[in-house]
């Protein structure tokens, strides 16, 4: 009997996690839930829980885990999650994973697969630090993997005006990866002990990564 597809995506910044979670969600016809997105939606809706989250955010503080878990609980209790859901961006550490398990158990739900997209650090840095966009038409490029055909000229509109995000500097990216790796190492082991981890080589072409993920999902949901 095929299981309900309750899936977590793990992957460092630049791993392609967001792209792959969206592709899988479309294939399985279940929602891919970005915790950042649902947090912003709750705040914008002025809901009770959204206002509670906002009370922390307006002072630059992190939203407490218990509030995030309640926001996720509210979202996965909606009808479109009856056949499953994909969590993108939560949990980020073992404490959050344990809180998530308790909440899911109360709903008679459980995570049945955790997909970890692996990409070596040097490639991640190039993927992020190499990004730039055309200021005129907003087409994205990468100086390592997807440069403009003519140096300094946008392929689409011919503009010579480009910009990069300030937080995409190599130093900032290295710090982000350091924090991610510190938190995720234990998180991966947490799910490995539950026999839920499925490792994917994120260095491959997007279509091939997607194919690997679908194979792993098929096995996990039909065993």
N, C-alpha and C positions, 0 to 999 in steps of 0.2 A: 504493500500500500504506500502510495506516495505521501511523503510528509509535507506539512505546511513549511514553506520556505522562510524561516526566520534567520536572517543572515547578517553578520557583521563584516564590514570591510575595514581592514587595517592597511596602512601604507604611508610612508613618509611623504612630506610635501614634495611634489614633483614626480611622484610614482605613477600617476595616472589613475589614482583611486577614484576620483570623482567621475571621470569619463567611463571607467569600467563599471562602476556601480549603476550609472545611468543606463548603460547598455544592457546589463543583466536585468534591471528592473523592467525595461521594455520587453525583453525576451520572456520573462516570467509573468508579466502583467501584474506586478506588485509595485507599491511605491518605494522609491529610494528616499529615505528620510535624512536630510541634512540637519543635524542638531542646531547648527548656526541659523539656518533658515527658519526652523519652527520656533526657535527662541525669539527671533526678530518679529515673527508673525504674532506671537502671543503678546509681546510688548506693544506692538502697533494696534492690537485689538482692544487694548485696555482691559483685558480680562483680569480676574483676581490674581491668578498665578503670574500673568504677564507683568502686572504692576509690582508684584513682589520681586520678580527678577529685576525689574527696572530700578527698584530701590537700591539694589546692589550695584548695578551697572553704572548708574549716574555718578557714583563715587569712584569709578574705575576699578571696582572690586570684581573678582570672579563670581559668577552665579553659583551658589552652593549646590553640591551634588544632589541633595534631596529635592531641590526645586527643579533641576534639570531632569531628574528621574520622573517627577510628577508631570512635567511637560511631555516627555516621551510617552508616559503611560496614557495621557490624554490622547495623543496622536495615534498610537497603535491600537487604541480601543475603537477607532473609527471603522466603518464598514469596509473601506477599501483595503484594510489590513487583515481581513478575515482569512485570506489565502497566503498571507505572509507579508514580510517587510524587509527592507535592507536598512541597516543603521550605518550611516557615514559620518564619523566624527565623534562617536561615543560607543563604548567607553574609551577613556584615554589612559587609565591606570587601573590597578587591581581593586582599589577601593570602589571606584565607579562600577567595575565589572561585578563585584559582589552585591552592590546595591541594585544593579540591574537585574541580577538573578533573583533576588528577593521579590522585586516588583513583578517580574514575569511569572514567577511561581504563584503569586497571588491571583494572577489572571489565567492560570492554567496554561501558560505558554512557556516555551523554552527556545533558546538559541540552538540551531542544529548544524550550523556551519560558520566558521570564521575564516575568511579569505585574507591572506597576508600577501600583498604584492611587494616583492623584493627587487630593489634596484640599488646598485652600488653607489656609495656616497659621491664619488667623482662625477658620475653621470647626473645625479640629482642636482648637484651644484650647477652644472652646465645648463641643465633644463630650466632652472629657476633664474640664476644670475644672468643667463644669456638672453632672457626675454626682453623684447621691446615692441612697441606698437606705433603705428602711424597716427600722429596727432590729428590728421585730417579725416581719415576714413576708418580708423580704429582696427585695421587688420593687424593680426599678431604675427611676429616673427621671432626667430631665435638665431643669434649670431653663430651658434655652433651647429645647429641641426636644420634650421630653416631660414637662411639669410635671404635678403632681397637679391633678385637676379643681377641687378646693377647696384653696386655698392652705394648706399646713401639715397637710393631712389625707391619709393614704394611701388611695388609691382602693379597694384590696383589703380591708384590715383595719380601717381607720378610725383607726389609730394616728397620733399626732402626733410620734413620735420617729424622727428620721432621722439619718444619718451619712454623711460623705464620707471618702474615703481621704486620708490626709495627703499622699501623693505626687501628688495630683491638683490641687494648688494651681496657679494660673496661672504663677507664677514657675518652679516645678519642671517644668511642662509645657513652657514655653518653652526651658528648658535641655535637656530631653530631645529636643526637636525640633531644636535647634541641633546637638547631637551627631549625631543621625540624619542630618540633611542634609549635614553635613560628610563623613560616611562614605559616604553613598549616592550622592552626586553622581558620584564617580569610579566607583563600582560600576555605576551605570546606563550610563555611557560604556563600561565594560569589556564589558558585554553588548550594547550597541548596535553595537559594532564586530564582534561575532559575528552581528549581525542576528537577535538573539533577543528584543529588548525589544518588549512589547506594552503600550501605554499605555491606561489605563482611567480615565474620569472618575468618581471616587468620590463626587461630590456628588449623584448621582442616587439614586433609590429603590433599596433593596437588590435588588429583583427585576430592575430595569433594569440595574443593575451586573452582576448575575449573567448576564443575557442577553448583554450586551456581552462578558463574559469567555468564555462558551461559544462565541460566534461566532469569537473570536480563536483559541480552542483548536481548533475544527473546521478552520480554515484551516491552522494550524500542523501539525496531525497528519495532514492528508490531502494535503499538498504534497510 
